[in-house]
Amino acid sequence: MVKRLVIASNNTHKTQEIAEFFALFDQKVVNYRELHAEIQFPTETVDNMQANVKAKAEAIQHILPDEYILADDSALFIPALPDHFGVTTMREFKAHALKSDEAINQYILDLTDTVNDRSGYLQSDFLLLTPTGKQYPVQAQGGIAIANAPRGINGIDAIMETPTGKTLGEMSVSERVDYAARGKAAKAIVMYLNKEDREK
């Protein structure tokens, strides 16, 4: 495994969650702000998560070219509510001045209560850029439906039901890694790094 992965994000909570998943595989993760002053990332698109992660990863690779850079873009998708969430999920929450986990979850639940189909999932797009110029994109989904009420912790995870019947928020990190979008994406990145090690 590599010495460390550098997260291209100004979101401390996101970095902590990603680091928790990678810690299960003894992979060190740091935020780029531990190595460089905070920057302003390029404006994100409203319809292309892959483009968003590429822009973030390349912005940090430009200032830290010798590091393994990892960027993430995550969003909520509820097919029965096509005019909500998706790539602009966080911007929708900000537009409604939703700051707490409780307020965000209640907003989602109120909207989901207006439709018959509660199917929904979180999607994470990861992009790993290596110092040698290799790019490894990963897309993963977690959760299958919106619960009727929050159960557990960790923000939206508390209302994301999994095939087990539990919400993501009711699971430990070691259990959640197999059902959460970021957990699945982290496992895929670890598999790639192990493969790269074997091929050296």
C-alpha positions, 0 to 999 in steps of 0.5 A, a space after each residue: 500500500 502507498 504511504 498515504 492518500 491525500 483527500 481533495 476536499 475542504 469538508 472535514 466530515 467527509 474526510 473523517 468518514 473516508 479515513 474511517 473506511 480506509 483505516 479498516 485496511 490500514 491505509 493512511 489518509 490525510 486531508 490536503 489541508 494538512 500539507 498545503 493552505 486551503 484552496 477554493 475548488 473549481 465550481 462544480 457541474 450540476 449534472 456530472 459527478 465524474 467531472 466534479 471529482 476530476 476537477 477537484 483531484 487535478 486541482 490538488 495534484 497541481 499543488 501536490 504532484 508527488 502524492 496519491 490524490 483521492 477526490 469524492 463526489 457523493 449525492 442522494 438519488 430518489 428516482 420518484 423525486 427526479 426534480 430533487 437531489 442528484 448531483 446538486 444534493 448539497 446545493 439543494 440543502 444549502 438553498 433551504 438553509 438546512 444545516 443540521 443532520 436532523 433538518 436535512 433528514 426531515 426534509 428528505 423524509 417529508 418529500 419522500 412521504 409525498 410519493 409511493 416509491 421510497 427507493 433511493 440510494 447514495 452514490 459516490 464517485 471516487 477518483 484516484 490520481 497517482 504521481 505517475 499520471 494513472 487515473 482510477 475512477 470508481 463509482 459505488 452505490 449504497 442503500 436501497 430505500 428511504 426509511 420511514 424515520 431515522 434509525 442510528 447515526 451519521 447524518 443521511 445514513 440514519 435514513 438509508 435502508 440496506 438489504 439487511 433491513 438495517 439503516 447504514 446509521 445502525 451499522 458499525 464502520 466495519 459492517 457499513 463498509 460493505 453497504 455504504 457507497 463510500 465504503 464500497 468505493 474505498 474497498 475498490 481503491 484498496 484493491 487497485 492499490 494492492 494490485 499496483 503493489 503486486 505489479 511493481 
